[in-house]
Amino acid sequence: MNSSTFNWPFFYHYPPYFTCQPVKETADKQSSLWGSLVLSYCKHHKVYILSPSEDNPLWHNKNINRRLPPEAAVAFLDDLVTAGHALWLDPATKTRCLILWRRLPDVAAAISAWAGSYGVSDSVMLLDELTQGPEVAGTELDGLHREVLVRALHLLEQQGKVKLFRGATPEEEGVKFL
């Protein structure tokens, strides 16, 4: 990851923001700032899975020698989960979080709009074709994380817009646009 091209917000250079704040008002503002930072950082670097304990520039500012404690990162990620911008992949242990810089309903709408504009009604496609290849090159689906794709397709399936097909392997999983 090349953090030199990412514009860090002002608070990232302010040591107290790497410590959980005891006053509720300040703690709420801190969580909001960290939530915005997580979303913009992950979008910029196309990071979909984040661990609160991993050593990366998001949680560790070497310039001021500060590291966000993992329990604080968990709390900030919990707030993103509550807001619909993240999902714990392992809710019991909270070691891996799926970051949704676009909420799942928005991703589902983008998939539906893409399908409509590319005329794939009544067509069956492999899931991999929806995230890579010439059909999606240059669209917002290009490079979409498989977990985000599958969860968004489940929403569309609940709405009766697609039918998912299981394969013997993940590479054989498909979707039919209705």
Backbone bond lengths (Angstrom), bond angles and torsions (degrees), N, CA, C in turn:
res aa  C-N    CA-C-N  psi(-1)  N-CA   C-N-CA  omega(-1)  CA-C   N-CA-C  phi
1 M - - - 1.453 - - 1.517 110.02 -
2 N 1.269 116.79 134.11 1.448 121.75 179.76 1.518 109.17 -101.96
3 S 1.326 116.11 97.06 1.460 119.97 -176.46 1.519 112.62 -80.17
4 S 1.349 117.67 -10.45 1.462 119.09 -177.83 1.530 112.13 -68.12
5 T 1.327 118.21 -24.63 1.456 119.94 -179.78 1.526 112.32 -91.16
6 F 1.302 116.66 -5.87 1.455 120.81 179.68 1.526 108.83 -88.91
7 N 1.336 116.64 134.55 1.462 120.98 179.22 1.520 109.57 -88.64
8 W 1.311 115.94 104.64 1.463 120.87 179.95 1.520 109.71 -73.61
9 P 1.343 117.65 140.47 1.469 119.94 178.82 1.533 110.53 -72.13
10 F 1.321 115.26 163.42 1.464 121.82 -177.03 1.527 112.65 -53.77
11 F 1.316 117.80 -42.85 1.471 120.19 -172.89 1.524 112.48 -67.97
12 Y 1.331 117.61 -21.69 1.461 121.17 -179.55 1.529 110.89 -63.22
13 H 1.321 116.80 -20.38 1.463 121.88 -179.54 1.528 111.55 -101.75
14 Y 1.310 116.39 10.94 1.462 122.63 -176.70 1.535 108.21 -113.47
15 P 1.336 118.55 107.03 1.475 121.99 -172.22 1.531 116.80 -50.44
16 P 1.334 120.52 -38.66 1.468 117.90 -178.16 1.533 114.55 -59.95
17 Y 1.321 118.36 -23.64 1.459 119.73 -179.59 1.529 112.92 -74.11
18 F 1.313 116.69 -5.83 1.464 121.30 174.85 1.527 111.19 -95.37
19 T 1.314 116.01 9.33 1.463 123.04 177.25 1.521 107.92 -126.80
20 C 1.329 117.03 135.76 1.470 119.60 178.44 1.520 109.78 -60.70
21 Q 1.308 116.00 129.05 1.452 121.42 -177.97 1.527 110.96 -85.98
22 P 1.331 118.11 134.48 1.465 121.17 -175.24 1.534 114.82 -79.08
23 V 1.323 117.79 -26.58 1.461 121.32 -178.53 1.529 108.43 -82.11
24 K 1.338 116.68 126.93 1.459 121.22 -173.21 1.524 113.23 -54.02
25 E 1.318 117.75 -47.06 1.464 121.20 -179.80 1.525 111.48 -57.61
26 T 1.322 115.85 -45.94 1.463 120.87 -179.91 1.521 110.25 -68.72
27 A 1.326 117.24 -40.21 1.464 121.35 179.30 1.529 110.93 -63.43
28 D 1.324 117.73 -40.05 1.463 121.34 178.03 1.529 110.87 -63.78
29 K 1.338 116.13 -43.35 1.472 120.69 177.99 1.528 109.80 -64.29
30 Q 1.327 116.60 -41.82 1.456 121.57 178.72 1.530 110.54 -60.20
31 S 1.324 116.91 -45.97 1.460 120.94 -179.76 1.528 111.06 -63.78
32 S 1.324 116.89 -39.75 1.458 121.02 178.02 1.531 110.98 -63.14
33 L 1.322 116.47 -43.90 1.462 120.69 179.33 1.527 111.04 -64.24
34 W 1.330 116.31 -45.60 1.465 119.65 179.21 1.522 110.73 -64.36
35 G 1.331 117.67 -39.48 1.461 120.52 177.88 1.516 111.56 -59.88
36 S 1.321 117.20 -45.28 1.469 121.31 177.71 1.527 110.99 -62.99
37 L 1.323 115.85 -40.49 1.465 120.11 178.61 1.525 110.76 -63.37
38 V 1.328 117.81 -46.80 1.466 121.50 -179.94 1.526 110.02 -57.26
39 L 1.324 116.89 -47.62 1.464 120.49 -178.79 1.529 112.03 -63.28
40 S 1.316 117.56 -46.94 1.468 119.18 -177.92 1.527 111.39 -69.71
41 Y 1.332 117.29 -38.31 1.467 120.76 178.23 1.526 110.49 -63.57
42 C 1.329 116.48 -47.07 1.462 120.45 -178.20 1.525 111.15 -66.50
43 K 1.311 117.68 -38.20 1.463 120.40 178.03 1.524 109.89 -65.70
44 H 1.312 116.61 -45.65 1.467 121.74 -179.00 1.530 111.39 -59.63
45 H 1.328 116.03 -43.18 1.473 121.40 -175.76 1.528 113.03 -96.76
46 K 1.350 116.57 3.10 1.466 122.11 -177.49 1.533 111.38 52.97
47 V 1.324 114.66 47.33 1.465 122.15 175.83 1.524 106.87 -95.87
48 Y 1.319 116.20 127.29 1.465 120.81 179.65 1.523 112.09 -109.13
49 I 1.327 116.67 -33.07 1.459 120.98 -178.66 1.521 107.85 -111.86
50 L 1.319 115.57 127.47 1.463 120.97 -177.22 1.513 109.00 -129.40
51 S 1.309 115.82 137.11 1.453 121.43 176.10 1.520 108.55 -110.04
52 P 1.332 117.46 132.73 1.470 119.03 -179.29 1.524 113.35 -67.06
53 S 1.333 117.10 -16.63 1.467 118.66 -177.41 1.525 113.09 -106.73
54 E 1.344 117.90 0.03 1.457 118.40 -178.98 1.523 110.76 -72.60
55 D 1.314 114.37 153.72 1.459 119.92 179.01 1.526 107.97 -92.82
56 N 1.307 115.35 101.07 1.463 119.82 175.73 1.522 108.13 -142.59
57 P 1.316 117.27 164.62 1.468 120.14 -176.96 1.525 114.28 -58.63
58 L 1.328 117.26 -24.45 1.461 119.83 179.90 1.525 110.75 -61.21
59 W 1.311 117.33 -45.04 1.468 121.36 -176.28 1.525 112.86 -94.49
60 H 1.332 117.59 -10.14 1.466 119.88 -173.55 1.530 110.28 -135.39
61 N 1.323 115.64 110.28 1.455 121.07 176.41 1.526 107.67 -96.51
62 K 1.316 116.04 100.26 1.471 121.17 -177.58 1.521 112.19 -68.32
63 N 1.334 117.10 -26.03 1.467 120.42 -178.64 1.523 112.25 -64.79
64 I 1.322 117.22 -31.83 1.467 120.05 178.84 1.534 110.49 -112.35
65 N 1.326 115.99 7.46 1.456 122.03 178.05 1.537 111.90 55.78
66 R 1.325 115.08 48.95 1.469 121.09 179.41 1.521 109.83 -127.90
67 R 1.332 114.70 139.90 1.455 122.33 177.45 1.529 107.65 -129.88
68 L 1.336 115.48 131.47 1.458 119.98 176.72 1.526 108.35 -72.90
69 P 1.327 118.17 127.06 1.469 119.74 178.61 1.535 110.52 -61.81
70 P 1.337 118.12 142.14 1.467 120.99 -179.39 1.528 113.38 -54.12
71 E 1.330 117.74 -36.26 1.473 119.22 179.83 1.530 111.42 -67.16
72 A 1.329 117.71 -30.26 1.466 120.67 175.16 1.527 109.60 -71.52
73 A 1.329 116.70 -41.80 1.465 120.33 177.27 1.526 110.43 -60.77
74 V 1.333 117.16 -40.78 1.469 121.03 177.46 1.524 109.84 -60.69
75 A 1.319 116.95 -44.27 1.471 120.62 -179.76 1.532 110.87 -62.23
76 F 1.329 117.50 -42.64 1.464 120.75 -179.71 1.535 110.26 -68.44
77 L 1.335 116.65 -39.05 1.465 120.10 177.29 1.529 110.49 -67.44
78 D 1.337 117.24 -36.81 1.469 120.56 175.24 1.529 110.82 -57.61
79 D 1.322 116.45 -40.58 1.464 120.21 178.19 1.530 111.18 -65.08
80 L 1.333 117.21 -36.63 1.462 120.16 176.27 1.527 110.62 -67.50
81 V 1.334 117.06 -37.13 1.467 120.98 176.43 1.525 109.38 -61.26
82 T 1.322 116.91 -46.43 1.465 122.16 178.79 1.527 111.46 -58.84
83 A 1.334 116.18 -36.54 1.470 120.95 -178.81 1.534 112.77 -82.31
84 G 1.332 116.97 -3.09 1.465 120.06 179.68 1.517 114.44 84.21
85 H 1.323 117.23 14.02 1.463 121.26 -179.02 1.527 113.07 -104.67
86 A 1.321 116.84 7.83 1.463 119.79 178.57 1.527 108.78 -162.13
87 L 1.324 115.44 161.15 1.462 122.67 176.55 1.521 108.10 -141.97
88 W 1.314 115.95 132.64 1.460 118.88 174.12 1.520 108.42 -74.62
89 L 1.315 117.06 126.36 1.459 120.97 176.87 1.520 110.52 -78.56
90 D 1.314 115.72 -20.35 1.464 122.45 177.43 1.535 108.26 -136.32
91 P 1.327 117.33 77.57 1.471 121.17 -172.79 1.530 114.69 -56.84
92 A 1.310 117.74 -28.04 1.463 119.90 -178.24 1.529 112.07 -71.37
93 T 1.334 116.67 -38.32 1.468 119.74 -176.19 1.525 113.78 -106.53
94 K 1.330 116.87 -20.92 1.471 122.70 178.73 1.530 112.37 52.90
95 T 1.329 115.32 52.98 1.456 119.57 176.58 1.525 112.84 -107.14
96 R 1.353 117.23 -15.80 1.463 121.49 -179.37 1.524 109.29 -136.53
97 C 1.322 115.04 124.14 1.460 120.64 -176.97 1.528 109.76 -122.85
98 L 1.317 115.35 129.75 1.465 121.97 176.32 1.524 107.07 -85.76
99 I 1.321 116.38 118.22 1.463 121.46 -177.30 1.527 109.23 -92.76
100 L 1.309 115.56 128.04 1.466 122.19 -178.08 1.521 108.70 -114.68
101 W 1.322 117.09 88.66 1.464 117.13 178.48 1.515 110.35 -69.34
102 R 1.329 116.08 -15.78 1.470 121.90 166.25 1.515 105.67 -121.47
103 R 1.319 117.08 130.53 1.465 120.52 179.61 1.522 110.12 -62.10
104 L 1.333 115.59 154.19 1.465 120.57 -177.46 1.533 113.28 -55.99
105 P 1.334 120.00 -43.19 1.471 117.97 177.22 1.532 112.80 -59.66
106 D 1.328 117.20 -33.58 1.467 120.90 178.11 1.528 110.94 -70.26
107 V 1.331 116.70 -38.90 1.462 120.51 177.28 1.530 109.11 -66.24
108 A 1.338 116.42 -42.95 1.463 120.57 178.38 1.531 110.30 -59.91
109 A 1.313 117.38 -42.41 1.468 121.31 178.40 1.529 110.74 -63.72
110 A 1.322 117.24 -38.50 1.471 121.05 178.47 1.532 110.55 -65.58
111 I 1.323 116.98 -40.25 1.467 120.63 177.54 1.523 109.52 -63.77
112 S 1.313 116.70 -45.75 1.460 121.65 179.98 1.527 110.92 -61.89
113 A 1.325 116.77 -43.15 1.466 120.93 179.11 1.527 110.26 -65.10
114 W 1.326 117.32 -41.23 1.464 120.88 177.91 1.527 109.84 -60.98
115 A 1.337 116.08 -46.74 1.468 120.36 -179.40 1.528 110.81 -60.03
116 G 1.321 117.11 -40.79 1.454 120.87 178.88 1.519 112.66 -66.49
117 S 1.325 116.66 -42.88 1.464 119.48 -177.00 1.525 112.35 -75.13
118 Y 1.331 117.76 -24.11 1.461 120.34 179.42 1.531 112.41 -98.90
119 G 1.318 116.59 4.15 1.456 120.95 174.23 1.514 114.96 60.46
120 V 1.318 116.54 47.09 1.464 118.85 -178.95 1.533 112.34 -103.43
121 S 1.330 117.13 20.02 1.467 119.64 175.25 1.517 109.37 -58.83
122 D 1.313 114.84 140.53 1.466 122.92 -178.23 1.527 112.64 64.37
123 S 1.306 117.34 15.39 1.469 121.14 177.37 1.521 109.80 -103.49
124 V 1.320 115.24 149.28 1.458 121.73 174.46 1.515 107.37 -107.73
125 M 1.326 115.63 132.74 1.463 121.02 178.88 1.518 108.91 -131.51
126 L 1.322 115.78 151.51 1.455 120.32 171.58 1.524 107.67 -74.05
127 L 1.326 116.24 148.63 1.465 119.12 179.74 1.529 110.94 -60.05
128 D 1.335 116.22 -37.64 1.466 119.09 179.47 1.522 112.06 -60.39
129 E 1.338 117.41 -30.94 1.465 120.69 179.29 1.528 111.70 -67.44
130 L 1.332 116.78 -21.42 1.468 120.23 -179.53 1.519 113.15 -83.02
131 T 1.330 117.01 -9.50 1.461 119.07 -178.40 1.525 113.12 -123.42
132 Q 1.315 116.43 -7.51 1.466 119.98 179.03 1.519 109.18 -153.62
133 G 1.291 115.73 154.59 1.452 119.61 178.48 1.512 112.76 108.79
134 P 1.319 115.61 176.49 1.471 120.29 -173.16 1.525 114.03 -67.09
135 E 1.341 117.02 -27.16 1.473 119.22 -177.91 1.523 112.32 -65.32
136 V 1.323 116.91 -30.47 1.469 119.95 -175.77 1.525 113.65 -115.72
137 A 1.325 117.15 0.03 1.473 120.29 -179.11 1.526 109.77 -54.52
138 G 1.323 115.08 129.73 1.458 120.71 178.35 1.517 115.09 81.14
139 T 1.346 117.47 0.29 1.465 119.96 177.16 1.525 109.24 -101.35
140 E 1.315 115.96 172.04 1.462 119.05 179.59 1.524 112.80 -70.93
141 L 1.330 117.73 -10.16 1.460 120.83 176.31 1.529 112.03 -81.63
142 D 1.314 116.90 -21.80 1.455 122.38 -178.19 1.540 109.98 -59.30
143 G 1.336 116.14 117.24 1.462 121.03 178.11 1.518 114.70 83.98
144 L 1.317 118.07 5.46 1.464 121.48 179.89 1.528 109.64 -60.22
145 H 1.310 116.78 134.33 1.462 121.55 -179.97 1.521 110.01 -63.05
146 R 1.318 116.53 138.10 1.463 121.57 -175.74 1.531 112.23 -57.01
147 E 1.308 118.09 -40.55 1.467 121.12 -178.90 1.528 110.79 -63.24
148 V 1.320 117.24 -39.81 1.468 121.37 177.46 1.530 109.02 -66.28
149 L 1.322 116.35 -44.47 1.463 121.20 178.76 1.524 111.62 -57.93
150 V 1.322 116.43 -50.24 1.468 120.50 -177.14 1.518 111.05 -62.58
151 R 1.313 117.39 -43.48 1.463 120.01 -179.74 1.534 111.32 -66.11
152 A 1.324 117.51 -37.90 1.457 120.26 177.44 1.532 110.39 -68.28
153 L 1.329 116.86 -38.95 1.466 119.93 177.61 1.524 111.22 -65.57
154 H 1.326 117.47 -34.04 1.473 119.95 175.57 1.528 110.41 -61.66
155 L 1.323 116.89 -39.36 1.470 119.90 175.96 1.528 110.58 -61.52
156 L 1.322 116.18 -44.66 1.466 119.94 179.09 1.526 111.42 -65.50
157 E 1.328 116.43 -33.96 1.463 119.71 177.67 1.532 110.30 -66.32
158 Q 1.326 116.84 -40.41 1.470 120.97 177.13 1.527 110.98 -62.86
159 Q 1.331 116.68 -29.14 1.470 121.60 179.22 1.531 111.94 -86.43
160 G 1.347 117.10 -1.02 1.460 121.04 179.66 1.514 114.61 75.95
161 K 1.335 117.65 20.09 1.461 120.90 -177.84 1.523 113.61 -95.56
162 V 1.339 116.53 -19.82 1.462 120.96 178.64 1.518 109.48 -142.66
163 K 1.317 115.33 164.92 1.462 122.29 171.95 1.520 106.59 -128.68
164 L 1.331 116.59 123.19 1.459 121.39 179.28 1.518 110.17 -88.26
165 F 1.325 115.58 143.69 1.459 122.12 177.90 1.515 109.46 -122.09
166 R 1.313 115.92 130.01 1.462 121.45 177.42 1.526 108.64 -85.06
167 G 1.308 115.64 145.70 1.451 121.01 175.42 1.513 109.88 -119.13
168 A 1.302 115.74 174.07 1.459 120.15 177.73 1.526 110.78 -67.00
169 T 1.323 116.46 -28.23 1.467 122.13 177.40 1.528 107.65 -132.18
170 P 1.321 117.40 161.76 1.471 119.03 178.25 1.535 112.78 -57.44
171 E 1.329 117.31 -31.94 1.465 120.72 -179.54 1.530 111.88 -67.20
172 E 1.342 116.86 -17.17 1.466 120.49 -178.26 1.532 112.68 -99.57
173 E 1.322 117.89 2.21 1.456 120.42 179.94 1.518 109.34 -74.90
174 G 1.333 115.52 141.28 1.455 119.63 -176.71 1.510 113.02 -139.14
175 V 1.315 114.27 178.02 1.451 122.09 179.36 1.515 108.67 -143.81
176 K 1.311 115.89 140.64 1.460 121.16 173.36 1.513 107.40 -111.41
177 F 1.317 115.86 127.73 1.456 121.04 178.15 1.520 107.82 -86.93
178 L 1.325 116.36 125.92 1.470 120.92 -176.67 1.516 111.59 -98.02
